[in-house]
Amino acid sequence: MEEIILSIESLFANYGFKTGVVVMLSIFIVEIIKKPIVKKAEAYSLKSGLDKSIITKYLSFLPLGSVFVINLLWELVCIDFNFALLDFNSLLSTSLVMASITIATYEVLKKYLQAYCSKQNSKGQSVVCNDSNDNNQITNKKSEIRYL
Protein backbone atom coordinates (compact mmCIF):
# COMPACT_ATOMS: atom_id res chain seq x y z
CA MET A 1 0.00 0.00 0.00
CA GLU A 2 2.95 2.30 0.55
CA GLU A 3 3.79 2.05 -3.16
CA ILE A 4 0.33 3.35 -4.06
CA ILE A 5 0.72 6.41 -1.86
CA LEU A 6 4.22 7.03 -3.25
CA SER A 7 2.90 6.67 -6.79
CA ILE A 8 0.16 9.23 -6.19
CA GLU A 9 2.66 11.53 -4.47
CA SER A 10 4.99 11.15 -7.45
CA LEU A 11 2.13 11.98 -9.82
CA PHE A 12 1.50 15.28 -8.04
CA ALA A 13 5.22 16.05 -7.71
CA ASN A 14 6.07 15.35 -11.36
CA TYR A 15 3.02 16.76 -13.14
CA GLY A 16 1.65 19.36 -10.74
CA PHE A 17 -1.53 19.85 -8.77
CA LYS A 18 -3.90 20.35 -11.71
CA THR A 19 -2.81 17.22 -13.57
CA GLY A 20 -2.82 15.16 -10.38
CA VAL A 21 -6.35 16.23 -9.50
CA VAL A 22 -7.65 15.72 -13.05
CA VAL A 23 -6.05 12.26 -13.30
CA MET A 24 -7.36 11.06 -9.93
CA LEU A 25 -10.86 12.45 -10.59
CA SER A 26 -10.87 10.84 -14.02
CA ILE A 27 -9.91 7.44 -12.62
CA PHE A 28 -12.67 7.75 -10.03
CA ILE A 29 -15.31 8.87 -12.56
CA VAL A 30 -14.35 6.20 -15.09
CA GLU A 31 -14.70 3.47 -12.48
CA ILE A 32 -18.08 4.79 -11.37
CA ILE A 33 -19.31 4.76 -14.97
CA LYS A 34 -17.56 1.56 -16.06
CA LYS A 35 -18.54 -0.90 -13.32
CA PRO A 36 -22.34 -0.84 -13.92
CA ILE A 37 -21.85 -1.04 -17.68
CA VAL A 38 -19.56 -4.06 -17.36
CA LYS A 39 -21.98 -5.80 -14.98
CA LYS A 40 -24.88 -5.23 -17.37
CA ALA A 41 -22.73 -6.43 -20.27
CA GLU A 42 -21.86 -9.62 -18.40
CA ALA A 43 -25.52 -10.23 -17.59
CA TYR A 44 -26.45 -9.59 -21.22
CA SER A 45 -23.67 -11.92 -22.35
CA LEU A 46 -24.94 -14.74 -20.17
CA LYS A 47 -28.52 -14.15 -21.26
CA SER A 48 -27.93 -13.84 -24.99
CA GLY A 49 -24.78 -15.92 -25.46
CA LEU A 50 -23.01 -13.03 -27.20
CA ASP A 51 -19.65 -11.66 -26.15
CA LYS A 52 -19.73 -8.77 -23.68
CA SER A 53 -17.25 -6.84 -25.83
CA ILE A 54 -20.18 -5.85 -28.05
CA ILE A 55 -21.18 -3.46 -25.27
CA THR A 56 -17.83 -2.76 -23.63
CA LYS A 57 -15.61 -2.18 -26.67
CA TYR A 58 -15.79 1.61 -26.45
CA LEU A 59 -15.12 1.86 -22.70
CA SER A 60 -11.46 2.51 -23.43
CA PHE A 61 -12.44 6.02 -24.58
CA LEU A 62 -13.93 6.92 -21.18
CA PRO A 63 -10.64 8.25 -19.74
CA LEU A 64 -10.21 10.60 -22.69
CA GLY A 65 -13.77 11.88 -22.43
CA SER A 66 -13.69 12.30 -18.68
CA VAL A 67 -10.33 14.08 -18.75
CA PHE A 68 -11.58 16.43 -21.47
CA VAL A 69 -14.74 17.31 -19.50
CA ILE A 70 -12.86 17.81 -16.22
CA ASN A 71 -10.18 19.86 -17.97
CA LEU A 72 -12.83 21.95 -19.76
CA LEU A 73 -14.63 22.68 -16.50
CA TRP A 74 -11.32 23.52 -14.80
CA GLU A 75 -10.40 25.98 -17.56
CA LEU A 76 -13.88 27.55 -17.59
CA VAL A 77 -13.71 28.14 -13.84
CA CYS A 78 -10.24 29.68 -14.19
CA ILE A 79 -11.42 32.14 -16.87
CA ASP A 80 -14.74 32.90 -15.14
CA PHE A 81 -16.76 31.13 -17.85
CA ASN A 82 -15.68 33.59 -20.55
CA PHE A 83 -15.79 31.28 -23.58
CA ALA A 84 -13.98 33.81 -25.77
CA LEU A 85 -10.82 33.28 -23.72
CA LEU A 86 -10.93 29.49 -24.01
CA ASP A 87 -8.07 28.04 -26.08
CA PHE A 88 -9.43 24.80 -27.54
CA ASN A 89 -6.11 23.76 -29.12
CA SER A 90 -4.39 23.89 -25.76
CA LEU A 91 -7.36 22.23 -24.09
CA LEU A 92 -7.34 19.30 -26.54
CA SER A 93 -3.59 18.78 -26.38
CA THR A 94 -3.44 18.88 -22.59
CA SER A 95 -6.46 16.58 -22.40
CA LEU A 96 -4.72 14.00 -24.59
CA VAL A 97 -1.58 14.15 -22.46
CA MET A 98 -3.59 13.90 -19.24
CA ALA A 99 -5.61 10.99 -20.63
CA SER A 100 -2.42 9.06 -21.35
CA ILE A 101 -1.17 9.83 -17.84
CA THR A 102 -4.54 8.68 -16.48
CA ILE A 103 -4.35 5.34 -18.27
CA ALA A 104 -0.74 4.79 -17.19
CA THR A 105 -1.51 5.72 -13.57
CA TYR A 106 -4.54 3.44 -13.56
CA GLU A 107 -2.47 0.47 -14.73
CA VAL A 108 0.35 1.18 -12.26
CA LEU A 109 -2.06 1.44 -9.32
CA LYS A 110 -3.80 -1.76 -10.42
CA LYS A 111 -0.48 -3.64 -10.52
CA TYR A 112 0.49 -2.35 -7.08
CA LEU A 113 -2.79 -3.56 -5.64
CA GLN A 114 -2.39 -6.96 -7.30
CA ALA A 115 1.12 -7.18 -5.80
CA TYR A 116 -0.31 -6.24 -2.40
CA CYS A 117 -2.86 -9.02 -2.73
CA SER A 118 -0.17 -11.57 -3.61
CA LYS A 119 2.03 -10.40 -0.75
CA GLN A 120 -0.81 -10.73 1.76
CA ASN A 121 -1.60 -14.24 0.48
CA SER A 122 2.05 -15.27 0.82
CA LYS A 123 1.98 -14.12 4.45
CA GLY A 124 -0.91 -16.47 5.10
CA GLN A 125 -3.47 -13.76 5.72
CA SER A 126 -7.04 -14.24 4.58
CA VAL A 127 -7.05 -12.15 1.41
CA VAL A 128 -9.11 -13.26 -1.58
CA CYS A 129 -8.22 -12.02 -5.05
CA ASN A 130 -10.79 -12.00 -7.79
CA ASP A 131 -8.97 -11.37 -11.06
CA SER A 132 -11.76 -11.37 -13.61
CA ASN A 133 -11.26 -8.86 -16.42
CA ASP A 134 -13.20 -5.95 -14.97
CA ASN A 135 -14.11 -6.99 -11.43
CA ASN A 136 -10.72 -6.98 -9.73
CA GLN A 137 -11.14 -7.08 -5.96
CA ILE A 138 -9.09 -7.52 -2.84
CA THR A 139 -11.10 -8.62 0.18
CA ASN A 140 -9.75 -8.76 3.71
CA LYS A 141 -11.52 -10.00 6.86
CA LYS A 142 -11.81 -6.57 8.47
CA SER A 143 -12.29 -4.32 5.45
CA GLU A 144 -12.88 -4.47 1.76
CA ILE A 145 -10.59 -2.75 -0.69
CA ARG A 146 -11.64 -2.60 -4.32
CA TYR A 147 -9.11 -1.55 -6.85
CA LEU A 148 -9.52 -0.11 -10.26
Backbone torsions as a table, in degrees:
resi	resn	phi	psi	omega
1	MET	NA	-26.6	179.0
2	GLU	-64.1	-35.2	179.8
3	GLU	-63.4	-35.0	179.8
4	ILE	-65.7	-46.1	179.3
5	ILE	-63.5	-41.7	178.1
6	LEU	-65.4	-35.6	178.5
7	SER	-66.6	-42.7	178.4
8	ILE	-67.5	-40.2	176.9
9	GLU	-62.0	-41.6	178.1
10	SER	-64.2	-38.0	177.2
11	LEU	-58.3	-48.6	179.9
12	PHE	-67.3	-37.8	-178.7
13	ALA	-69.8	-40.2	-176.3
14	ASN	-80.3	-37.4	-172.1
15	TYR	-111.3	-8.5	177.1
16	GLY	96.5	170.2	-174.9
17	PHE	-65.4	-47.1	-176.3
18	LYS	-60.0	-50.1	-179.5
19	THR	-63.4	-40.5	178.6
20	GLY	-61.4	-44.8	179.9
21	VAL	-66.4	-44.8	-179.3
22	VAL	-62.9	-42.7	-179.7
23	VAL	-64.5	-47.3	-178.6
24	MET	-67.1	-40.6	175.8
25	LEU	-63.0	-40.2	180.0
26	SER	-64.1	-43.4	177.9
27	ILE	-60.4	-44.4	179.7
28	PHE	-62.6	-47.8	-178.2
29	ILE	-65.6	-42.4	179.6
30	VAL	-60.8	-42.6	179.4
31	GLU	-66.3	-37.7	178.2
32	ILE	-63.9	-39.5	-179.4
33	ILE	-77.3	-40.2	-171.3
34	LYS	-72.1	-42.4	-174.5
35	LYS	-57.1	-49.4	178.9
36	PRO	-64.3	-34.9	179.6
37	ILE	-65.6	-43.7	-179.6
38	VAL	-65.2	-40.7	178.4
39	LYS	-63.1	-43.8	177.8
40	LYS	-64.6	-38.4	179.1
41	ALA	-65.2	-39.7	177.3
42	GLU	-65.7	-41.0	177.7
43	ALA	-64.5	-41.6	178.2
44	TYR	-64.7	-38.4	179.8
45	SER	-64.1	-42.6	178.3
46	LEU	-67.4	-37.0	-177.7
47	LYS	-72.9	-43.0	-174.2
48	SER	-98.0	-18.2	-177.6
49	GLY	84.5	0.4	178.0
50	LEU	-87.7	161.8	179.6
51	ASP	-73.3	143.0	-178.4
52	LYS	-70.3	-15.7	180.0
53	SER	-65.8	-15.8	175.0
54	ILE	-60.4	-36.1	-179.1
55	ILE	-93.3	-36.1	-171.1
56	THR	-94.5	3.0	-173.1
57	LYS	-67.4	-22.2	-179.4
58	TYR	-100.0	6.7	179.1
59	LEU	-66.9	-19.7	179.9
60	SER	-69.3	-13.5	177.3
61	PHE	-89.0	-6.6	180.0
62	LEU	-59.5	-43.2	178.6
63	PRO	-59.8	-40.2	179.5
64	LEU	-64.2	-45.4	179.8
65	GLY	-65.5	-42.9	-178.8
66	SER	-68.4	-39.6	177.4
67	VAL	-63.4	-42.0	179.5
68	PHE	-61.5	-45.6	-178.8
69	VAL	-65.5	-44.9	179.0
70	ILE	-63.1	-44.4	179.5
71	ASN	-64.0	-40.6	177.6
72	LEU	-61.6	-47.4	178.8
73	LEU	-62.4	-41.2	178.5
74	TRP	-58.9	-48.6	-178.7
75	GLU	-65.0	-40.4	179.2
76	LEU	-63.7	-38.6	177.1
77	VAL	-66.2	-40.1	-179.1
78	CYS	-66.4	-30.1	-179.1
79	ILE	-105.3	19.0	177.2
80	ASP	55.7	40.3	175.9
81	PHE	57.5	31.6	174.6
82	ASN	-92.6	97.0	-173.4
83	PHE	-63.8	-23.0	179.7
84	ALA	-66.9	-26.4	-179.6
85	LEU	-87.5	-5.0	-176.2
86	LEU	-76.2	125.2	178.9
87	ASP	-98.8	100.4	-175.3
88	PHE	-69.4	-31.6	177.9
89	ASN	-63.3	-45.9	177.8
90	SER	-65.6	-40.5	179.7
91	LEU	-61.4	-45.4	179.6
92	LEU	-66.3	-42.9	-178.3
93	SER	-67.9	-42.2	178.2
94	THR	-68.6	-32.3	177.5
95	SER	-65.7	-39.8	177.7
96	LEU	-64.9	-42.2	178.5
97	VAL	-64.7	-45.5	-179.9
98	MET	-65.6	-33.9	177.6
99	ALA	-65.9	-39.8	177.6
100	SER	-67.7	-37.1	175.6
101	ILE	-65.7	-38.1	178.6
102	THR	-61.7	-47.1	-178.9
103	ILE	-64.3	-43.1	179.1
104	ALA	-64.5	-42.9	179.7
105	THR	-64.4	-41.7	178.2
106	TYR	-57.6	-47.4	-178.7
107	GLU	-66.8	-39.8	179.0
108	VAL	-64.2	-46.2	179.9
109	LEU	-63.7	-37.5	178.0
110	LYS	-63.5	-42.5	178.9
111	LYS	-65.6	-40.1	177.3
112	TYR	-62.3	-40.2	179.9
113	LEU	-70.9	-34.1	174.7
114	GLN	-66.5	-39.2	177.2
115	ALA	-65.2	-39.3	176.9
116	TYR	-61.0	-42.4	179.2
117	CYS	-62.1	-45.7	179.0
118	SER	-63.3	-40.8	-179.9
119	LYS	-64.1	-42.1	179.5
120	GLN	-65.9	-38.2	177.5
121	ASN	-66.1	-36.5	180.0
122	SER	-70.3	-24.2	176.8
123	LYS	-79.5	-10.1	179.7
124	GLY	89.9	10.1	177.7
125	GLN	-79.4	159.6	-177.2
126	SER	-84.5	81.0	178.1
127	VAL	-120.7	127.4	-179.1
128	VAL	-108.3	128.4	177.9
129	CYS	-107.1	129.7	175.0
130	ASN	-114.5	105.1	-174.3
131	ASP	-105.7	45.6	170.9
132	SER	-71.6	168.4	-172.2
133	ASN	-54.5	-47.0	-173.7
134	ASP	-121.7	2.8	-179.0
135	ASN	-119.6	53.1	-179.5
136	ASN	-72.1	129.6	-178.0
137	GLN	-142.2	148.6	168.8
138	ILE	-121.2	126.1	-179.9
139	THR	-123.6	128.7	177.9
140	ASN	-114.9	162.2	-178.4
141	LYS	-59.7	-45.9	-173.5
142	LYS	-82.9	-37.3	-175.6
143	SER	-141.0	167.5	178.7
144	GLU	-120.4	126.1	178.8
145	ILE	-117.0	121.9	176.0
146	ARG	-108.1	132.6	178.9
147	TYR	-113.2	162.0	-171.7
148	LEU	-72.5	NA	NA
